């Protein structure tokens, strides 16, 4: 496949076969993000799990200290006081039976995150075939089924992101934008990796973090040494 000029130039800034420490890799990814728009920065982590077994699926949420650089559109399935609480917290769409009907009849999906109160999950469950394949189905494990809808809306608007292993054990998470300061990317990266380590299934055997790659929207992937993937105060000081 023929690569674009910017992509080819980006390859001259680093060695594709080298395993970098996280701080250096995040600095390089900023250098290689040369598109005319503010590129997103994403981390891909291959985990030593077998998602074919339910007990080895790694799934949850993490609050990124510096946010993601974009604002999620949040839909909330709630009624009464909880619906009002969601609106006050900044939810983009709020409803109960009416919102469910809108999704069923109009295929309305103009949102990035769906949150529901537990009492409405029986009705929201009917939307499984529509919301599920798009990763929009509320789930207690990701904090999107909750009675504290105001807090959930605020967090998802401010930098809380979901993560989940795909069918081969990879996790892909947006950690910011190329315009972020290097320190902000480092803080977000550290929060993500710490969370993945915390969520390690008891059934996972052998090396848990198999590979880590960081990339910008239009740039090449930069490999991080999996043995150094988790940042500590000591190696942060060494990288300073």
Secondary structure, DSSP 8 states (H G I E B T S, - for coil): ----HHHHHHGGGS-TT--B-HHHHHHHHHHH--SSS--EEEEEEEES--TTSGGG--EEEEE-TT--SS---EEEE--HHHHHHHHHTT-SEEESHHHHHHHHHH-----SEEEE-GGGHHHHGGGHHHHGGGT----GGGT-B-S-HHHHHHHHHHTEEEEE--TTSEEEEEEEETTS-HHHHHHHHHHHHHHHHHT--TT--S-SEEEEEEEESSS--EEE-GGG-S--HHHHHHH-
